[in-house]
Amino acid sequence: MTPPASVRDRRRPGRQAGFTVLAVATVVMMATASAPSPFYPLYRERWGLSVTMVTVVFAVYVAGLLAALLTVGPLGDRLGRRPVLLAALLLAAVGTALFWTANGAPSLVAARVVQGVATGAATSGLAAGLVEFSPAGRPHAGTTVTSVGTNAGLAAGAAAVGLLVSHVAHPDTYVFATLTAAFLVLAGLVLLIPETAAPGAAPTAARRLGPRVPPAARPRFLAAVPALVAGWAVTGLFLALTPSLVTGVLHVTWGAWRRRSPRRRRPASRAVPSSPAWDRG
């Protein structure tokens, strides 16, 4: 016998648990966005990809991200936070699974598009949910966690994967298998947190899915757009091209560069070119 809705709601974890789940989901989602970057040199060698193709693989993520941000954002207010976040997390699991089983440039492009759509679909719901779950005494905790979690996730994803590329054979298998499982777990946890948005009528026209900025906020919004675009453009350029520049120009083969003690260096006559762990697997 299925218990009444009121009983099921009382069984759900509270606001603090919901805040924690969404904070972790924000960090994992952003870490996943930067995780493929250290693998680009691996993919170039494995499948003979050009620098241009690697840049395309990176750029299609932005296309999927913008498409979702401009269309899916308001759905959380109309359908509820949980359904949208559940769909986004499951779609993110599909994206990491595509990376896990990738066998060439087409599968990488598909994985990045799916990943971008999933991130864009989840971003607004995660940010809104964190604000709505913020502790009563700290109303700005949600916006702070969103900002810090986004940047921390981007940094942690690239750094952790860089270390694995240097020390583990076939690190992409471990990374994307782990991320796929993490998204499935997070999707299950999202089903347990309270709903913070009252579901409304579904949009009747595609134009209602577009972004809406209140008239009073438009001047500040337009003034902030150039700085936001420039900042993220530099970040995207760095993540897309740095792995190729580091290996091709600086001839650094370690996924995460580290300073070595001079006393441990071999003499020049006996030096053996080092290779990444994934190249030895």
N, C-alpha and C positions, 0 to 999 in steps of 0.2 A: 504493500500500500504506500503510495507516494504521500509524504507529509505535506501539509499546507504550505503556501508560499511564505507566510509569516514565520513558521517554524524553521523553514530552510534558511531564511535570512538571519535568524538568530544564531544558527549554527555556523554561519560564515565568519571567518576571521575578521577582526575589527579594523578600524581605520589605520592603526599603526602597522599592522601586518600588510595592509594594502599599500601603504606608503613604501614599505621596504621592498615589496615585490616589484612595484613600478620603478623604484630607484635602481634595483638590480637589472631590470629589463632595459632601462635606459643605457646603462654602462655596457651591457652585453651587446645591445644593438649597435652602439657606436664602435665598440671594439671590433665587431664583425665587419663594419664598413672599411676599417683600415687594415684588417688582417690580411687581405690578399696582396697588399703592396710588396712585402718582402719576398713573395713567391714569384713576382714577375720575371726576375732573372732565371729562376728555375724553369718557368714555362717557356721562356725564349730558347733555352738550351734543349729542353725536352722536345719541343715541337717546331723549332726553327722559326719562331715568330720574329717579325721585324719590330723596331722601336715604335713605328707608326701603329702597328697592330696592337701593341701593348697599350699605347695611349688611347686607342679606340675602345679597348676593353675597359679601361678605367673610365672613360668619358661617358659611356652608355649608362653607367650607374647614375650619373647626374640627370640624364634624360628621364629615367624611371622615377627618380626621386622628385623632380619638379612636377612631373605629370601627376603623381600621387598627392603631393602637397597642394596643388592647385585644384584638385577635384575631390579628394577623399576626406579632407580635413573636417568639413562640417558634418559628416555622417555620424560622428560620435555624439553630437548633440541631438540627432534625430533618431538614431537606432540604439543609443546607449554606448557606454565606453567598452564594456566587456565584449560584445560581439565584434566590434571593430578591432580591438586589440587582439582578440583571439585569432581573427582572420590574418592580421598582420604578422603575428608570431608564427603561425603555421606556414605562411608564405615565406617568412625568413628561413624557416627550417627547410623548405623546398629549395631556396637559393643556396644554402650551405650544402645541401645534398647534391645539387648540381655541380658545385665546386669539387665535392668529394669524388664524384664519378666523372669529372671532366676528362675529355680525350682530345681536345684541340680548341682552336680559336672559337668556332661556333658555340660550343658548350660554355666557354668562358663568357662570351657575350651574353648568352641566355642567363647565366647565373648572375651576372652583374645587373642586368635589367630587372630580374626578379628581386634581387637584393635591394635595388634602389626603390622599387615600388613598395616593398615591405617596410623599408625604413620611413619613407614618406607617409605611408598609411599609419604607422605607429607613432610618429613624432608628435602630432597634435594631441592624440589621445593620452600618451604618456605625460606630456607637459600639463595638460588640463587635469588629469587624474592626480598628479603630484600636488598641484595647487589645491585641489578639492580635499585631498587627504592630509594636508598640512596640519600639524598640531595647532590647537586653539591658541596657545601662547606664542607660536612662531608662525605667523601668517605668511611670511616670505620664505619659509623653508622650501616650499615646492619649487619656486623659481630658482633658488640657489642650487638645489640639488640638480635641477635640469641643466643649468649652465655648467656646473662643475662636473657632473656626470658625463655630459656630452664630450667635453674636452679630455677628461680623464680616460674615458673609454677609447677615444681615438688614439691617444698616446699609448695606453696600455696594450691595445691590440697590436699595433705595429711593433712595439718593443718586445712583447712576449713572443710573437711569431718570429721576429728576427733572431732571438736567442735559440729558438727551436731549430730554425733553418741551419744554424751554425753547429748544432750538436746532435741532431736526431736525423736518422735516415727516413726518407719519405715523410717529412713533417706535415705536408698538406693532408695526408690521411688522418693523422691524429687531430689536427686542428679542426678540420671541418666535420669530422665525426663527433668530436666533443661539442662543437657549437650546435650541430643539428640536435643532439640530445638535450642541450641546454634550452634551446627554444621550445622543444616539446614539453619539457618540465615547466617552463615559464607559462606556456599556454594552459597547462593544467592548473597552475596556481592562480592564473587570472580568473578562471571559472569560480574560484572560491572567494575572491574578494568582493566586497559590497559594490553595488552599482551606484554611481554618483550622479548620473544624468538620467532624467526621466525620458524614456523613449517617446518620440513624437511621430508625427506623420512622415512617411517617406517623401523625399523630394519628388515633385511632379515634373520638373523640367531640369535639363542639364545645367542651365545657367545658375540654378540655386546651389549647385555644388561648388561654384567658384568662390574665391576668397572675397571677403567683405570687410572693408575698413570703415569704421565710423567716421562721418564727415569731420568731427572735431579733431580726430587723431591723424587725419591724412597729411597735414603739413609736416608733422614730426616723422611720420612713417616715410614719406618721400625723401626727407632730409637724411634719414638713416640708411636708406637703401644703398647708396653708393659705397659707404663704408663697409656694410655687410657683404656686398658682392665682392669688393676688392679683397677683404680679409679671407673669405672662403675660397676665392679664386687662387690666391697665393697658396693656401693649404692644399687645394686640389692639385695644383701644378707641382708642388713639392712631393706629395705622395705618389704622383704618377711617374715623375721623371727621375727622382733621386736614386732609386735602386739601379737604374740603367747607367746613370752618371757615375755612381760610386764604383760599379764593377767595370765599366768600359773606359772611364777616364782616369780614375784613381787606382784601378786594378785591385780593389779590396774584395776579397772573395768571401769574407765572413758576413753573415746576415746581420749580426750585431757586432760592430767594431769594438775591440777592447785593446787597451795598451798592454803591451807585453814587457816584461822586465828584460833589460839588455843582457843580463847574465844567462838568460835562457835561450837566447837566439843562437842558432847554429852558425858556424863559420860560413863565409860566402861560398867556399869551394865545395861544401857539403850540403848547401841549402837545397831543399826539396820543395817545389811549389806546393803550397797547401791547397786543399780543395774542401768545399763545404761538405758537411756530413751527408746531406742528401745526395751528393755526387758520388759518395762512396757506397751508397746502399745498393 
